Amino acid sequence: MELHKQYSYQNLAANFIHKKAEPFLVSVDPRPQGDAPQRNAHPGQEFNFLLEGRLKIYIHNNEIELEEGDSIYFDANYEHAMEALDGRPAKFLAIIL
């Protein structure tokens, strides 16, 4: 499991060769007061499906809130960040193409 300041993720196909997508299980903890969401950008496209909790996603100049069962698909070349809402962790499936 990889750890970052505000989230952790598990690569679900780390040992699969010749893959066309990277599936991850991502957990986002509520951020401490005063900390800004950790922004990130990478090549490709990203699909996220929210499994637990509520999540705010910042993409470029947009803010989108997701509820359990919601999904989003976006260009991951734009800076993006995730923030767990309601003081509770959020968990989602991320697939990077």
C-alpha positions, 0 to 999 in steps of 0.5 A, a space after each residue: 500500500 502506497 502512502 501519501 500525506 492525505 491518501 493511500 492507495 493499493 495497486 490492484 494489478 501491480 504484477 500484471 504485464 502488458 496492462 492497458 489500465 492501472 486499477 487502484 483502491 484509494 482511501 482518502 482521510 479527512 484533511 487536517 484544518 488548514 492543510 490544502 488538498 494535495 494536487 497531482 497531475 499525470 498522463 492519461 485519463 482517470 475513472 473514479 467510482 466512489 465506494 464509501 463516504 463523500 468526496 470532493 474532487 478538484 479538477 483544474 478550476 472545477 469542484 465536484 462532490 461525489 456521493 457513494 455510487 457516483 463516478 467521474 471520468 476526466 483528463 488526468 493531465 489537469 491538476 486534480 485533488 481529492 478531499 474526504 468530506 463530513 470528517 470521515 474517510 472516503 474510499 474509491 476505485 480509480 482506473 487510470 488509462 
